[in-house]
């Protein structure tokens, strides 16, 4: 979480948790940098792996179409997915 957002919390325990962690309304895509894929890409390692990566004849294909969606789940729906 962004440090400025975490610092807004008046509760010390919550503020400590939010520094370096994700609140329930966020998701984590990747950890680290210079991500190595298998098979390795012909281009340089990826710094982020959020969007699709495709190559043909040793070159990245761009643009790659993407559509992202989300929905809020109730606690019962979350339990049913486990």
C-alpha positions in Angstrom: 0.0 0.0 0.0 1.1 3.5 -0.6 2.8 5.0 2.4 0.8 8.2 2.3 -2.5 6.2 2.4 -1.3 4.0 5.3 -0.2 7.1 7.3 -3.8 8.4 7.2 -5.0 5.7 9.7 -5.4 6.9 13.3 -5.1 3.4 14.6 -1.5 2.5 15.2 -2.0 -1.2 14.7 -3.8 -0.7 11.4 -1.1 1.8 10.2 1.6 -0.7 11.0 -0.2 -3.4 9.1 -0.9 -1.2 6.1 2.8 -0.4 5.6 4.0 -3.2 3.3 0.7 -5.2 3.2 -2.4 -5.2 1.1 -5.8 -4.1 2.4 -8.8 -6.3 1.6 -9.7 -4.3 -1.5 -6.4 -4.8 -3.4 -4.8 -7.6 -5.2 -1.1 -8.4 -5.8 0.1 -9.2 -9.3 3.8 -9.9 -9.0 6.6 -9.7 -6.5 10.1 -8.8 -7.5 11.6 -7.4 -10.7 13.3 -8.9 -13.8 10.7 -11.7 -13.8 11.9 -14.8 -15.7 9.2 -16.6 -17.7 9.3 -20.2 -18.9 10.1 -20.4 -21.7 12.2 -17.3 -21.5 11.1 -14.3 -23.6 13.4 -13.2 -26.4 13.1 -9.6 -25.1 14.5 -8.5 -21.7 13.0 -9.8 -18.4 9.8 -8.2 -17.4 9.7 -5.7 -14.6 5.9 -6.3 -14.1 3.7 -9.1 -15.2 0.3 -7.6 -15.1 -0.6 -7.6 -18.8 -0.4 -10.4 -21.3 3.0 -10.9 -22.9 3.1 -12.6 -26.3 6.0 -13.0 -28.8 6.2 -14.2 -32.4 9.4 -14.7 -34.4 11.5 -13.4 -31.4 9.7 -10.1 -31.1 7.0 -9.0 -28.6 3.5 -8.6 -30.1 1.8 -5.3 -29.5 -0.8 -4.3 -28.8 -2.3 -7.3 -27.0 -6.0 -6.9 -26.2 -6.9 -7.1 -22.5 -10.2 -6.7 -20.6 -10.1 -6.6 -16.8 -13.1 -7.1 -14.6 -13.8 -7.4 -10.9 -16.7 -7.9 -8.6 -17.1 -7.7 -4.8 -17.8 -11.1 -3.2 -19.8 -11.5 0.0 -18.2 -13.5 2.8 -20.4 -16.5 1.8 -19.2 -16.4 -1.8 -15.6 -16.2 -0.8 -16.0 -19.3 1.5 -17.7 -21.2 -1.4 -14.6 -20.7 -3.7 -12.2 -22.3 -1.2 
